[in-house]
Amino acid sequence: MDNKRYMAIMIGLIIVIVLIINQNFRLKGEMETMQNRLSNMESNMNQNFNHASQTFLNQVENVINEQQSLVTNYKSTYETVDSQAETIQSLVTFTLKQADEQATVYVRASTQDDTESKEYACITSNGIDYSCEVELAYTDDYIMDIYQQSEDGSYKKLNTSSYPHHIHSDMDNRISVTSSGTGTNEERTVYTFSVRNQTFSKLDLKINSVVVKAYYEGEEVFAQDVTDHNIVNAEARDKLRLQIAAGEIDPESVPDMEYGEIATDENGVEYGDYRVTISHADTGAPVEHNEYPEYQFKVIVTLHNGEVFEL
């Protein structure tokens, strides 16, 4: 009887010890999980704090630079491009905070590696508002600075931070599909896209035609010229759709699409919004159950100078 009681006590003790060990393991695991969570929270808080601090410091630096700079309202716009000479002419305008009508003001354009620089004299009618014609090779990107030479020959920089002049990048990336999307059901696929083209105010660099092609399993199954089908009221329709999603207006308020030629803004940049509808029956692409065909799209843009871009 004593042996049985002893065995029962020993078994009970073993069970208690096992439970305690198991509980310790669980507590240890929970402590490690909590420690990891706290560590992650601390890391995220540090990252957010560092980001906020850096943003604040950048804003303070920008304000200080703006206050210390003698130049305001700096603006650079492309005037024309010479494809043969590989140069771009730009108009640079700016305002000085204080006038010195006896001084000469220059724009200095330097390559980003500072291996080459050119200076261009600026003109003014009041000693405050200046303009300058700048012609540079578009084989490089540049930084622009404003300098003043006084009557005594002294030379000083008027701006605190240099102004970027990315003509090489803008020339290389002057035409692109800025956004695109597809919607598909059992009958058709709708493809929408937007095109941007920097013409540098030159007719030869304007868009002559826009063609959309669709491919299924590597074979061309669709092609359409959409040159004159820019959706001229696309922006207004998008804004109305946002209002519909917010429940502010009825879906019937969205106007029908209006088509026209590609639009050009004051800086010579062309913008176009397009939409094509592809019927699966016309392409021969199979529709099985809820699996719809997937097309690959190519936008082919031809400029007036004959250049062709496949986007």
NUKOLPA-820656 format. One line per 10 residues: number of its first residue (from 1); for each residue x, y, z of N, C-alpha, C. Coordinates in steps of 0.1 Angstrom, whole numbers. Layout:
residues N
NUM> X/Y/Z/X/Y/Z/X/Y/Z; ...
END
This chain:
residues 311
1> 8/-12/0/0/0/0/9/12/0; 20/12/8/29/23/9/36/25/-4; 39/14/-11/46/14/-24/37/21/-34; 24/17/-34/15/23/-44/14/38/-41; 13/42/-28/11/56/-25/24/64/-30; 36/57/-27/48/63/-31/49/65/-46; 45/55/-53/45/56/-68/36/67/-73; 24/68/-67/14/78/-71/20/92/-68; 26/93/-56/32/106/-53/43/110/-63; 52/100/-67/63/102/-76/57/106/-90
11> 47/99/-94/41/102/-107/35/116/-107; 28/119/-96/23/132/-95/33/143/-95; 45/140/-88/56/150/-88/62/151/-102; 63/140/-109/69/141/-123/59/149/-132; 46/146/-130/37/154/-139/38/169/-136; 39/172/-123/40/186/-119/53/192/-125; 64/184/-124/76/190/-129/76/192/-144; 69/182/-151/68/183/-166/59/195/-169; 48/197/-162/40/209/-164/48/222/-162; 56/222/-151/63/234/-148/73/237/-159
21> 80/226/-163/90/228/-174/83/233/-187; 72/227/-190/65/231/-202/60/245/-201; 55/249/-189/51/263/-187/63/272/-188; 74/268/-183/86/276/-185/90/278/-199; 89/267/-207/92/268/-221/82/278/-228; 69/277/-224/59/286/-230/62/300/-226; 65/302/-213/68/316/-209/80/321/-216; 90/312/-218/103/317/-224/100/321/-239; 91/312/-245/87/315/-259/80/328/-260; 70/330/-251/62/342/-251/71/354/-248
31> 81/353/-239/90/364/-236/98/367/-248; 103/357/-255/111/360/-267/102/367/-278; 90/362/-279/81/368/-289/78/383/-285; 76/385/-272/73/399/-268/86/407/-269; 97/401/-267/110/409/-268/112/412/-283; 109/403/-292/110/406/-306/100/417/-311; 88/416/-306/78/426/-309/83/440/-304; 88/440/-291/93/453/-286/105/458/-294; 113/449/-298/125/453/-306/121/458/-320; 111/451/-326/106/456/-339/99/470/-337
41> 91/471/-326/85/484/-324/95/495/-322; 106/492/-314/116/502/-312/123/505/-325; 126/495/-333/132/498/-346/123/506/-355; 110/503/-356/101/511/-364/100/525/-359; 100/527/-345/99/540/-340/112/548/-343; 123/541/-342/136/548/-346/136/552/-360; 131/543/-369/131/546/-383/122/558/-386; 110/558/-380/100/569/-382/106/582/-376; 112/581/-365/118/593/-359/129/598/-368; 138/589/-372/149/594/-381/144/600/-394
51> 133/593/-400/127/599/-412/121/613/-410; 114/614/-399/107/626/-395/118/637/-393; 129/633/-385/139/643/-382/146/647/-395; 149/637/-404/156/641/-417/147/650/-425; 134/647/-426/125/655/-433/124/669/-428; 124/670/-414/124/683/-408/136/691/-411; 148/684/-409/161/691/-412/162/695/-426; 157/687/-436/157/691/-450/148/703/-452; 137/703/-446/128/715/-447/134/728/-442; 141/726/-430/148/737/-424/159/742/-433
61> 167/732/-438/178/736/-447/173/743/-460; 161/738/-465/156/745/-477/151/759/-474; 145/761/-462/141/774/-458/153/783/-456; 163/778/-450/176/786/-448/182/790/-461; 183/780/-470/189/782/-483/181/792/-491; 168/791/-490/159/801/-497/161/815/-492; 162/816/-478/164/829/-472/178/835/-476; 188/826/-476/202/831/-479/204/834/-494; 197/827/-502/199/828/-516/193/842/-521; 201/848/-530/196/861/-536/188/859/-548
71> 185/846/-552/177/843/-564/164/837/-560; 153/842/-566/140/836/-564/134/834/-578; 123/826/-578/114/824/-590/123/819/-602; 132/810/-599/140/804/-610/132/795/-618; 133/796/-631/125/787/-640/133/785/-653; 132/773/-658/139/770/-671/129/762/-680; 127/767/-692/118/761/-701/126/759/-714; 122/748/-721/129/744/-733/123/753/-745; 131/758/-753/127/766/-764/127/758/-777; 138/752/-781/139/744/-793/151/734/-792
81> 151/725/-801/161/715/-802/167/714/-816; 180/712/-817/187/710/-830/192/696/-830; 185/687/-837/189/673/-837/202/670/-843; 205/678/-854/218/676/-861/230/681/-852; 228/692/-845/239/697/-837/239/691/-823; 228/683/-820/225/677/-807/226/687/-796; 219/698/-798/218/709/-787/204/712/-784; 201/718/-773/188/722/-768/190/737/-763; 181/745/-768/181/759/-764/170/761/-753; 174/767/-742/164/769/-731/164/783/-727
91> 152/787/-722/151/801/-716/151/800/-701; 161/807/-695/162/807/-680/157/821/-675; 148/821/-666/143/833/-660/144/832/-645; 147/844/-638/148/844/-624/147/858/-619; 145/860/-606/144/873/-600/154/874/-589; 161/886/-588/170/889/-577/163/896/-566; 167/893/-554/161/900/-542/166/914/-540; 177/917/-546/182/931/-545/189/934/-559; 187/947/-563/192/951/-576/206/957/-575; 213/955/-586/226/962/-588/227/964/-603
101> 222/975/-608/220/977/-622/234/978/-629; 244/981/-621/258/983/-627/265/969/-628; 260/959/-622/266/946/-623/261/938/-635; 270/928/-639/266/919/-650/263/905/-643; 252/900/-647/247/887/-642/248/876/-652; 253/865/-648/256/853/-657/249/841/-652; 245/832/-661/242/818/-658/253/809/-661; 258/802/-652/269/792/-655/263/778/-655; 265/771/-666/260/758/-668/272/748/-667; 272/739/-658/283/730/-656/278/715/-657
111> 286/707/-663/283/693/-664/283/687/-649; 276/677/-647/274/672/-633/288/667/-627; 297/663/-636/310/659/-631/320/671/-630; 314/683/-634/321/696/-633/334/696/-642; 334/688/-653/345/688/-662/344/699/-673; 332/704/-674/330/714/-685/319/724/-680; 321/737/-683/312/747/-679/311/758/-690; 300/765/-691/298/776/-700/290/787/-692; 293/799/-696/286/811/-690/278/818/-701; 267/823/-696/258/830/-705/253/843/-699
121> 255/854/-705/251/867/-700/236/869/-700; 231/874/-689/216/876/-688/212/891/-691; 200/893/-694/195/906/-697/184/910/-687; 182/923/-684/172/927/-675/168/941/-679; 155/945/-676/150/958/-679/149/966/-666; 150/960/-654/148/967/-642/159/964/-631; 169/955/-635/179/951/-625/174/941/-615; 162/936/-617/157/926/-607/153/913/-615; 145/915/-625/140/903/-633/149/901/-645; 155/889/-646/165/885/-656/160/874/-664
131> 165/873/-677/163/862/-686/176/859/-693; 177/847/-698/189/843/-704/186/831/-714; 192/832/-726/191/821/-736/203/812/-734; 200/799/-731/211/790/-729/210/778/-739; 221/776/-746/222/765/-756/232/755/-752; 228/743/-750/237/732/-744/235/719/-752; 246/711/-752/245/698/-759/237/689/-750; 228/682/-756/219/673/-748/226/659/-746; 239/659/-748/246/646/-744/250/646/-730; 247/656/-722/250/657/-708/239/663/-700
141> 238/660/-687/230/667/-678/238/678/-671; 232/689/-666/239/700/-661/233/705/-648; 241/713/-641/236/721/-630/238/736/-633; 229/744/-629/229/758/-632/231/767/-620; 240/777/-621/242/786/-610/242/800/-615; 239/809/-607/238/824/-610/249/831/-604; 257/838/-612/268/846/-607/266/861/-611; 273/869/-603/272/884/-605/287/889/-605; 290/897/-615/302/904/-616/300/919/-614; 305/925/-604/303/939/-601/313/948/-609
151> 311/961/-608/320/970/-615/334/969/-611; 337/966/-598/351/965/-593/357/952/-597; 350/943/-605/355/930/-609/353/919/-600; 347/922/-588/344/911/-579/333/901/-585; 334/889/-581/326/878/-587/320/870/-576; 307/869/-575/301/861/-564/289/853/-569; 287/842/-563/276/833/-566/264/838/-558; 252/839/-565/240/845/-559/231/834/-553; 231/822/-558/222/812/-553/229/803/-544; 222/797/-534/229/788/-524/229/774/-529
161> 218/769/-536/217/756/-541/216/756/-556; 224/747/-563/224/747/-577/210/742/-583; 207/746/-595/195/742/-601/198/731/-611; 190/719/-611/193/709/-620/188/712/-634; 195/707/-644/191/710/-658/193/696/-666; 183/687/-665/185/674/-669/181/672/-684; 188/679/-693/184/678/-707/187/664/-713; 198/658/-708/202/645/-714/191/635/-710; 188/635/-697/177/625/-692/164/628/-699; 160/641/-700/148/644/-706/147/640/-721
171> 159/642/-728/160/638/-742/158/623/-744; 165/615/-735/165/601/-736/151/595/-732; 145/602/-723/132/597/-718/120/606/-722; 122/612/-734/112/622/-738/98/616/-741; 98/603/-744/85/597/-747/83/585/-739; 72/583/-733/69/571/-725/54/569/-723; 51/556/-719/38/553/-715/38/555/-700; 31/565/-695/31/569/-681/22/560/-672; 12/554/-678/3/545/-671/-5/536/-680; -9/525/-676/-16/515/-684/-24/506/-675
181> -34/500/-681/-42/490/-673/-51/482/-682; -56/471/-678/-65/462/-686/-76/458/-677; -88/455/-684/-99/449/-677/-105/439/-687; -108/427/-681/-111/415/-690/-124/408/-685; -133/404/-694/-144/396/-690/-144/385/-701; -156/377/-701/-156/366/-710/-158/370/-725; -160/383/-728/-162/387/-741/-151/395/-747; -145/404/-738/-135/413/-744/-125/417/-733; -114/424/-738/-104/430/-729/-103/445/-733; -103/453/-723/-102/468/-725/-88/472/-721
191> -81/478/-729/-67/483/-726/-67/498/-726; -63/504/-715/-61/519/-715/-47/522/-712; -43/534/-717/-29/538/-715/-28/553/-717; -17/559/-712/-14/573/-713/0/575/-719; 1/584/-728/14/587/-734/19/601/-731; 31/603/-728/37/616/-726/49/618/-736; 50/629/-742/61/632/-752/66/646/-750; 78/647/-747/85/660/-746/90/664/-760; 83/674/-766/86/678/-779/97/689/-780; 101/695/-769/110/706/-769/106/717/-778
201> 92/718/-780/86/729/-788/90/728/-803; 94/716/-807/99/714/-821/89/705/-828; 84/709/-840/74/702/-847/79/688/-851; 92/686/-855/97/673/-859/96/663/-848; 96/668/-835/95/658/-824/81/656/-818; 71/662/-825/57/659/-822/53/645/-827; 42/640/-820/37/627/-824/30/628/-837; 33/619/-846/26/618/-859/16/607/-859; 18/596/-852/9/585/-851/11/576/-839; 0/571/-834/0/561/-823/-8/549/-827
211> -1/538/-826/-7/525/-830/-6/515/-818; -17/508/-815/-17/498/-805/-17/484/-811; -9/475/-806/-9/461/-811/-10/452/-799; -18/441/-801/-19/431/-790/-14/418/-795; -8/410/-786/-2/397/-790/-8/387/-780; -11/375/-786/-15/364/-778/-6/352/-781; 1/347/-771/10/336/-772/20/339/-783; 25/352/-783/36/356/-792/31/360/-806; 19/358/-809/14/362/-823/5/375/-822; 7/383/-832/-1/395/-833/-15/392/-836
221> -25/396/-828/-39/393/-830/-48/406/-831; -41/417/-829/-49/430/-830/-40/441/-832; -45/451/-840/-38/464/-843/-48/475/-845; -46/486/-840/-55/498/-842/-47/511/-841; -50/519/-851/-44/533/-851/-54/542/-842; -48/547/-831/-56/556/-822/-51/570/-822; -44/574/-833/-38/587/-833/-48/598/-830; -60/598/-836/-70/609/-834/-80/605/-823; -77/595/-815/-86/591/-805/-82/593/-791; -74/604/-789/-71/609/-775/-84/612/-768
231> -86/607/-756/-98/610/-748/-95/624/-742; -101/634/-747/-98/647/-743/-104/651/-730; -115/643/-726/-121/646/-713/-118/635/-702; -106/628/-704/-102/617/-695/-100/622/-681; -94/634/-679/-92/639/-665/-105/642/-658; -114/648/-666/-127/651/-660/-135/638/-656; -134/628/-665/-141/616/-662/-135/609/-650; -122/609/-648/-115/603/-637/-119/610/-624; -120/623/-624/-125/630/-612/-139/627/-608; -147/625/-618/-161/622/-615/-162/608/-610
241> -154/598/-615/-154/585/-610/-150/585/-595; -141/593/-591/-137/594/-577/-149/599/-568; -157/608/-574/-169/613/-567/-179/602/-566; -181/594/-577/-190/583/-576/-186/573/-566; -173/570/-565/-168/560/-555/-171/565/-541; -170/578/-539/-173/584/-526/-188/586/-523; -196/582/-533/-211/584/-531/-216/598/-532; -208/607/-539/-212/621/-539/-221/623/-551; -219/616/-562/-228/618/-574/-232/604/-579; -242/605/-588/-247/592/-595/-238/588/-606
251> -237/575/-609/-229/570/-620/-233/576/-634; -246/580/-635/-251/586/-648/-244/600/-650; -238/605/-640/-232/619/-642/-219/619/-650; -213/607/-653/-201/606/-660/-204/608/-675; -198/618/-682/-201/621/-696/-195/610/-705; -200/609/-717/-194/601/-727/-180/605/-730; -172/596/-735/-158/600/-739/-158/609/-751; -150/619/-751/-148/628/-762/-134/626/-768; -134/625/-781/-121/622/-788/-116/634/-795; -102/634/-796/-96/645/-804/-81/642/-805
261> -74/652/-810/-59/651/-812/-52/651/-798; -40/647/-798/-32/647/-786/-30/662/-781; -31/664/-768/-30/677/-762/-15/681/-759; -12/694/-760/1/699/-758/0/710/-747; 9/710/-737/9/720/-727/18/732/-730; 19/742/-721/27/754/-724/42/751/-725; 46/740/-720/60/736/-720/64/727/-732; 54/726/-741/57/717/-753/56/702/-751; 50/698/-740/48/684/-736/35/679/-741; 35/668/-749/22/662/-754/17/652/-744
271> 4/652/-742/-2/642/-733/-14/635/-741; -15/622/-740/-26/615/-747/-31/604/-738; -45/602/-737/-51/591/-730/-59/583/-740; -57/570/-740/-63/562/-751/-69/549/-745; -78/544/-753/-86/532/-748/-89/523/-761; -86/510/-760/-90/501/-771/-97/489/-765; -107/484/-773/-114/472/-769/-112/461/-778; -108/449/-773/-104/437/-781/-115/426/-778; -121/422/-788/-130/411/-787/-123/397/-788; -125/388/-779/-119/375/-779/-123/367/-791
281> -135/369/-796/-140/362/-807/-132/367/-820; -129/379/-820/-121/384/-832/-107/379/-832; -101/378/-820/-87/374/-819/-85/359/-820; -96/351/-817/-95/337/-817/-90/331/-804; -87/340/-794/-81/335/-782/-92/328/-774; -89/316/-768/-99/308/-762/-104/313/-748; -116/311/-745/-122/315/-732/-127/302/-726; -121/298/-715/-125/285/-709/-129/288/-694; -142/285/-691/-147/287/-678/-144/301/-674; -137/303/-663/-134/317/-658/-120/321/-661
291> -113/314/-670/-100/317/-674/-100/325/-687; -97/338/-686/-97/346/-698/-83/348/-704; -83/350/-717/-70/352/-724/-62/364/-719; -49/363/-718/-41/374/-714/-33/379/-726; -34/391/-729/-27/397/-741/-15/405/-737; -5/406/-745/6/415/-743/4/426/-753; 7/438/-748/4/450/-756/17/458/-759; 17/464/-771/28/472/-775/22/485/-781; 27/496/-777/23/509/-782/35/514/-791; 31/517/-804/41/521/-814/38/536/-817
301> 48/544/-814/46/559/-816/56/563/-827; 51/570/-837/60/576/-847/60/591/-847; 71/597/-847/72/611/-846/73/617/-861; 71/630/-862/71/637/-875/84/635/-882; 95/634/-874/108/632/-880/112/618/-884; 102/609/-882/104/595/-887/108/586/-876; 112/591/-864/116/582/-853/105/574/-849; 107/561/-846/97/552/-841/101/546/-827; 91/547/-818/94/542/-805/84/531/-802; 89/519/-797/80/508/-793/80/508/-778
311> 68/511/-772/67/512/-758/59/501/-752
END
